[in-house]
Amino acid sequence: MALITLNGVSKAYPAPKRGAEPILAVDDVSLEVEEGSITAVIGYSGAGKSTLARLINALEPATSGRIVVDGREITALSERDLRRARLDIGMIFQQFNLLESKTVAKNVEFPLRVAGRDRGERRARVQELLDFVGLSDRSRNYPEQLSGGQKQRVGIARALATSPRILLADEATSALDPETTQEVLALLSRVNREFGVTIVIITHEMDVVRSIADHVVVMEHGRVVEQGEVYDTFSNPKQNVTRRFVRTLVSPTPPETEMQELRALHPGRLLSVRVLDGDTAQKGLEHAAADRDGLDLELIYGGVSTIQGRGFGYLLYEVTGSTPVVAEFIAAAVDDANIEEVA
C-alpha cells in the first residue's frame, strides 16, 4: 500500500531575470512510496531530488499536480492543517540543523514542545529516544561538543520525537566519513525495522542506496527517469544516468588507461558479460567456447559487487582464434542480452 503518492507533480521557480524562462526544478513527477519501505531518491546535483523532499513535507508548495501523504492530499490543505500533517513527517538534514544554544536533550524535546506535549511525556520520550540512538550519556552536552555522527544521531532522535510515520533524510550522510556513514545507515535501518517508519532518502551516493534501500527512484533534470526495486534497477539499468551511478560500483570495462594496457596485451576481440544473480550467461559462453575448435576464450578483467545480498557485475573476455571461427562465435554470443562486444 502506498503511503506517499505523487501524480504529475511539478515545481517551478520564478525566472532569475526578466525575459528568462521559469526554473522547473521538478517536472511532471509521478511515483509511489510503499508503506514500511526504504526508498532512495538518487540523482546528481540539480536533479530536483531535494526539492522533491520539500514538496512531500509541504515546505514548498507544488506548482501543479497532486501529493497524497497517508491518505491526505497535502496540496489541498490549509496552513493550519499542514502543520498537523507535518507532525507525521520527520526530517533529517546534511548539516544537522541543531539548535546550537540548546543541549542534546532540549534539541530532541523541541518538536514535542511545539506539538504541545506535557512535561512528563516530553521527558520520557526524550529519554527513550536518546537511549535508542545511544546518546543517553550526552543529554546535557551541546552540539559543539559532539562529533558529526553524534550530531546526526541527535537529528534522528529529534525527527522521531513526535512518532512520525515518515522520515525524510536529505543527504543525511554526505558530511560524514565512510565508517560513520555506515553507523548512521544502520541506525536508520533499525528505525525502519523496529518502528515501522517509512523512510525516503535523498542522496547522490550509490553506497547509501546499496546499503539500505529497498526501492530506488532515479532523477535527472527534474524528472523521474527510472524507478523500481534496487537490485532490478541497478543490475539492468535502462538510462544513461543510472548507468553512470552503477559504474561507481562496477563497470563493464576498466578505466581508459588500464583499458589501453589491456588492449596492448590482448589484441583479440573483446566480449563484456553482465553477471547477474542466478544467471547462466557466463557459463553458457565458456561452454560454447570449449566446444569450438580453433578458438580461445580468456578472462582478462572483472568487477562484481552485491546489492541486497545478490551479486551483479561484469566480466571481460578476450576471444582469439581463426577469423571466421571468432566471427561466428561472437555473432552467436551477442544474441544473449547480457553479452556485448566491446569496440
N, C-alpha and C positions, 0 to 999 in steps of 0.2 A: 504493500500500500504506500502510495506517495505521500510524504509529509510536506514536501515543498514542490510546487508546480509552477512553472513559468510558461506562458503561452504568448508568443510573438512579442516579447518584451524588448523595447529599445530605450536608450537613454542618450539624448543629445544635449550638448552644452552650447551656449551661445558662441557665435563666431568670434575669434580673438580680435578681429579688426573689421572695419566697415568693408562690405563687399565680399568678405570671405564666407565660405560655407560653414554651417554649424559643425561642431566636432561630435561625431557619432561614436560614443565610447562603447555602447552595447547595441548590437544591430540585429533585431528580429530573432532573439534567442528563445528557444523552446526546450525545456528539459524537465525531468522529474528526479527528485531525490527520494529514495525509498526510506521509510521509517526504519531506524536502527542501523542504517548503513554508515560507512565512512566513504564519502565521495570527495575525490580530489579534483579541483579545477586547476588545470595546468596551462601555462602559456608564457610566452616571452614578454618582456616589458612592453606595455602599451596594448596588450591583447584585450583588455577590458575586464580582467578577472576580479580585480579589487572593486571596481565599480559594481560588478555583479553582486558581490557580497553586500555592499551598501544598499543595493536595491532590495535584497532579500530581507534585511532587517529594517528597511524603510528609513534609513538615514539619508537616502536620496530618493526623491520621487521619480517613478518611471515616466518617460515621455509618452509611451504608448504600451499597450499590452496588459496582460493580467498576471498578477502574482498571488498565489494562494498558499498560505502557510498554516498548517494544522487546521484546515477547513475554513480559514478566514481569508477573504480577499483583501489583502492589506492595501492594494491600490485604491480601495474604495472606503477606507476607514478614516474617521476624523482623527485629528491630532491627539485628542484625549484617549480614544480607543487604541491608537497606535502605541501610546505609552504603556498601556496594559499589555498589548501584544508583544512588545519588546522584552517583557519580563520572561517570556518563554524562549528568548533567543539570547544566549550568552556570546561574548566575542572576546577573542584574544588577539594581540597585535604584535607586529615585528619589534617595535620599540617599547613594548610592555605597557606604556601609558599608566604607570603607577603614580599615585599622589605622593610626591617626594616628602611632603611635610607630615605625612601620616605613617604610623607604624604598619607593619605587615598585617596585624590583626585589624586595624582600622581600615586598611585598604579593602580587605575581604568583607568587612562589615558594611562598607559604604552602600552597595546596592540594596542591602536589607533595610538600611535607614530610609533610602529613597522610597522603598516599597512599603514603608510604614509598619515594619515588624516590631514587636515589643522587645524590650531589652533582653529578657531571658531567652527568647527564641534566637535573637541575634547572637548572643554569646555562645549558645550551644551549637549553632550552625557553624560559626567561625571555628570553634574548636574541632568539630567534626571534619571540616574541610582541610584545616591545617594538618590534622593527623593523616588525612588521605594523601596529601601531596608531600608528606614527610618534612614539614616545616614547623611542627608544634613548638620546637625549641627556639624558633626565630620570631615568635609572635610580637615581641617588643622591639625588634630591630627595625631600622628604617631602610628604604630601598637602596640608599647609597652604601649600605653595609652588606649588600648581597651580591652574589655573582650573577651573571646573565641567566644561567639556568635556574637559579633560585628565584630570580625576578619573574621568569616566565611561569614557574610553578605557582607563585602568588597570583599571577594573572589568570591562571587556570582556576585556582580556588575562587577568586573573585567572580569569574564568569559563571561558576556553578552555584553561586550563593543563593539565587532565587529558584534553584531546581529547574533550570530551563530544559525543554525537550530537544533544543537545537543548540549546537555550538559552532560558531563560525571562527575559523582560525586563519587570519590573513597574514601569510608569510611568517608564521609564528616561530619558525626555527632559522630564519635567514641570518639572524645576527648571532647565532650560536656556533660553537665549534662542533665537529662531527660527533664526538663522544656525547656531548651534552644534548645534541640534536636527537640522538637515539634514545636518551633517557626521557626527554620530553615526549617523543613519539610513543614510547612505551606507556607513559602516563596517560596520554590521550587514548590509547587502546584500552586501558583499564576503565577510563571514563565511559567509553562506548560499551564495553563488555559488562561492567558492574552496575552502571546506572541506566543503561539503555539509551543514552543520549545519541541522537543523530548528529554526525559531525560533517561539516563541509570545510575542506582545507584548500586554501588558496596558495598556490606555490608555483615556482619555476624549477623545482629540484626533483629530478627523477627518483633519487634515493628516498625522498619523502613518500612519493607515490608508491614505490615498490615496497616500502616498509610497512605501510599502514592501511592503504586504501583498498576498498572492495571494487569501487567503480571510479571511472575517470571521465572527465569532460575536458576536451582539448579546445582551447580558444585561440583565434588568430584574427586580428583586425576587428575585434568586437563581435565576432560570430563564433558559434559553436561549429567546428568543422568535423569533429569526430567524438563519439562517446560510446561507452559500453563497459563491460567488466574489464578490469585492469589487464589480466593476462591476455584475453582475446584481443584487446585493442593494441597492446604493445607487441605481441608476438606476430601480429599480422596487420601492421599499420597501413592505412589507406592514403593518408595525406602526407605531403612533404614535411609539414611542421611536426607531425607525430614521428616521422622517421628521424628527424633531427634529434628529437628527445631520446629516441631509442638508441641512437648512435652514441649517446653519452654513457650508455651501459655496455652495449656490444655493437660492433659494426661489421657489415659484410666483408669489408676489406680493411687492411691496416692503414695507418696514416700514409700520406703520399710519399714521404722519404723512404719509409720502410717498404712500401709497395714497389718503389723503383729498385730497391735492393733485391726484393724477392723476384722481380721480373728478370733481373740480371742473372740470378741463379737458376731460375725456372722459366725458360723461354717458350715452353709449350702453351697450349690453350688452357684457360682457367675457368673452373666452374665454382660458383658460390652455392652452397647448400644451406637452406634455412633449417635449423634443428628445432623441432617442436616436441613438447612432452608427448610421448607415445607415438610419434610419427616415424615412418619407416623409410623416408626419402634417402637418408644416408646409407642405410643398409642395402636398399634397392640399388643405389648407384654402385656401391662396392661389389655387389654380387654380379651386376651386369658387366662390370669391367673384368671380373675374374673369368667370365665366360667368353671373353673376346680374345682371340689370338692376335698378336701384334699390337697390343695396347697396354699401356701402363698408367695407373692411377695413383697419384701420390698426394697425401695430405700435407699441405705446406703452411697453413695458418688456421687458427681457430679462436673463437671467443664465445663463451657460453655463460649465461647468467641465470638467475632464478627470480621468479615473481610468484608470491603466494605458494612457495614450495614446489613450483613447477618450472622445469628448465626450458630455456629457449636461447637461441644464438645462431651463429653461422660458422661453417667450415669451408675452407678454400682448398680446392684440389687442382693439381696440375694434371693435364691429360696429354700424354705423348704417345707416339707410335706412327705408323704409316698414315699419310694424309687422308686417304679415303676412309680408313677404319676409324680414325679420330673424328672425321666429319660426320660419319654415320652415327657414331656413338653419341656425340653431342646433340645432334638433331633429335635423337630419341630421348635423351636425358631431359632436355628443356621442355618437353611436353608436361613434365611434372611442375606444378605451380610453385613448388618450393626450391626449384633449381633454376639458375640462370647463368649464362656465360658472362664473364667479366671482360669487358673490352680492353 
